[in-house]
Amino acid sequence: MATEKKYKWHKLAKPDEFLVAEGVVMHLAVPEKHFCITQHKGEYFAFQAKCPHAGASFEHAHINDSGCLVCPLHRFQFDIRNGRNVSGEGFYLVTYPIQTNEHGIWVGMPEQIW
């Protein structure tokens, strides 16, 4: 039986605050995790801070026109919507859910279940 993931939600900004520019990758941290956030076509996306291939920081990465994160080290590409490695190397980008509501912009970090 599959269980639904539970998240601890962290407020990143007020609803009317500017968080990150379109296509820019910004490094952030919450108590549980360092991660990166970007905006593509008006929607926010959050994902792990380092490349799953060689550990390069995504702070200097960019988002291409199709919504893929391009690693600055080896140019591996990851779909920011689902983490899939679209350049074919078989790595997977961990993504985190973003919620935007009248109270702000939030990122969800998976709760540890022991």
C-alpha positions in Angstrom: 0.0 0.0 0.0 1.5 3.3 -1.1 1.5 6.1 1.5 1.2 9.8 0.7 4.3 11.9 1.2 4.1 14.4 4.1 5.8 17.7 3.9 6.9 20.4 6.3 6.1 23.7 4.7 8.4 26.7 4.9 7.4 30.2 3.9 9.8 31.8 1.4 8.1 35.1 0.7 4.9 37.1 1.0 2.4 36.7 -1.8 3.3 40.0 -3.4 7.1 39.8 -2.9 9.4 39.2 -5.8 11.3 36.0 -5.1 13.4 35.2 -8.2 13.5 36.4 -11.8 12.4 34.3 -14.7 15.1 31.8 -15.6 17.5 32.7 -12.7 18.5 30.0 -10.3 18.8 31.1 -6.7 20.2 29.1 -3.7 18.1 29.1 -0.5 18.1 27.2 2.7 15.5 26.1 5.3 16.3 24.3 8.5 16.2 20.9 6.9 17.8 21.5 3.5 19.7 23.7 1.1 17.9 23.9 -2.3 17.6 26.1 -5.4 14.5 27.8 -6.7 13.7 29.3 -10.1 10.8 30.8 -12.0 9.8 29.5 -15.5 6.8 30.9 -17.4 5.5 32.6 -14.2 5.6 29.4 -12.0 8.1 28.7 -9.2 10.1 25.4 -9.1 12.4 24.1 -6.3 15.0 21.4 -6.5 18.2 20.1 -4.9 21.1 22.5 -4.7 23.8 20.2 -6.3 23.9 18.2 -9.5 23.3 14.4 -8.8 26.0 13.6 -11.3 29.2 15.4 -10.0 27.9 17.6 -7.2 28.3 20.9 -9.0 26.4 23.8 -7.5 23.3 24.8 -9.4 23.8 28.5 -8.4 25.5 29.1 -11.7 23.1 26.9 -13.8 20.4 28.3 -16.1 17.0 27.3 -17.3 16.6 26.8 -21.0 13.5 27.7 -23.1 12.0 24.2 -22.6 12.1 24.5 -18.8 15.2 22.4 -18.2 17.9 23.1 -15.7 21.3 23.0 -17.4 24.2 22.0 -15.1 27.1 24.5 -15.4 29.7 21.7 -15.2 28.8 19.0 -17.8 25.6 20.5 -19.3 23.4 17.7 -18.1 19.7 18.8 -18.4 16.9 18.1 -15.9 13.2 18.9 -16.4 12.4 21.2 -13.4 8.7 20.0 -13.4 9.5 16.3 -12.6 13.3 16.0 -12.1 13.8 13.7 -15.2 17.2 13.8 -16.8 16.3 14.7 -20.4 19.9 14.5 -21.8 19.9 10.7 -21.2 22.6 10.1 -18.6 20.1 8.4 -16.2 20.4 10.8 -13.2 17.4 12.1 -11.3 16.9 15.6 -9.9 15.1 15.8 -6.6 12.3 18.3 -6.8 10.3 20.0 -4.0 6.7 21.2 -4.2 5.9 24.9 -4.2 2.6 26.3 -3.1 1.5 29.9 -3.7 -1.5 31.2 -1.9 -2.8 34.4 -0.3 -0.4 33.9 2.7 2.8 33.6 0.7 5.1 31.3 -1.4 5.9 28.1 0.4 8.3 25.1 -0.2 7.6 21.7 1.1 10.4 19.5 2.5 9.6 15.8 3.0 9.2 14.8 6.6 11.4 12.1 7.8 9.6 8.9 8.9 11.5 6.7 11.2 
